[in-house]
Amino acid sequence: MTQSLCYSPAEAAKSLGICKNHIYKYLESGELRSFKLGQRRLINREALDEFRLKLERLHTAAMQGES
């Protein structure tokens, strides 16, 4: 995926390898920051990168806990 400045929820989901429903859940909970531009909900690259790092840290912690 090319580096865009902003992503739609569908693009963000594809980038993270998760379904759109999970993206909307994270948006509603505030775990993933977004903004509205007209009727469109957008996620800026910085917010998506921060969220990706958070998911990676959680995954790493979970894997270490299983050892």
Buried (B, 14 or more C-beta within 10 A) or exposed (E): EEEBEBBBBEBBBBBBEBEBEBBBEBBEEEEBBBEEEEEEBBBBBEBBEEBBEEBEEEEEEEEEEEE
